[in-house]
Amino acid sequence: RRSSDLCGAPFFAFMIPSSDTARRVDVSLFPKLNDAYAIALVEAVQRMEQNQYAKAIEKTNAIPTYSPIYPLGLLVHSVALINMGRYIPRAQAMVTPSGPTPPAIDRQSYLEALDLLAQCDRIAPSPYIDYLAATAYYLLKDLDSAERALSKAIGANPNFAEAYYNRGLIRLLLRKHEEACLDLSRAGQLGLDQAYRAIAEQCTR
């Protein structure tokens, strides 16, 4: 998508939604970057690919606020925080004689990510920012806020299949069964095949 669709960055955005997080498109797709700090952003993405989230954050912190790519740096920073909160505690979970202990929720990483996403949204609102915020809210177990963020994303982009899919899953957890199945059906109509698997499991009883 063009930069105007995502946080005002002056080149193609590389964050795209998947079922529950964000994925990266090959950096070779970037057009030529003239900003002196663009390399820091590319290096941050590469660090995230290697699951080195703290190092990715170091790279985004090197981008000053006056740089035209600062807004996209905020977005990358927030995704690194979400991934850090999501995967690092899981890797560090203890295995005891009675079985594995559940990983603790890294609330601070998710709350910091939400703050950065709010800053980004003030610069240039985007349904993809709301989608990422919903992921952080879900991981914080704040299902109502996750539902609201996805509804905002859908309001801005009525053809956002992944947002319908995730809102459908959230609504299942909120016991809004009829609305959830409508969302999953819409996601399927928009081309998200995995929605039909969820419908078969949850909406045909």
QUIVENHU-V404260 format. One record per run of one state. SS is the DSSP state (H for helix, E for strand, - for the rest). FROM is the first residue (numbers start at 1). TO is the last residue. Records with the same first field share a line. If there is no record, write none. Layout:
BEGIN
SS: FROM-TO, FROM-TO
END
This chain:
BEGIN
-: 1-2, 6-14, 18-21, 25-26, 30-37, 50-52, 62-69, 93-94, 97-98, 101-106, 124-126, 140-142, 157-160, 174-176, 190-193, 203-205
H: 3-5, 27-29, 38-49, 53-61, 70-92, 107-123, 127-139, 143-156, 161-173, 177-189, 194-202
E: 15-17, 22-24, 95-96, 99-100
END
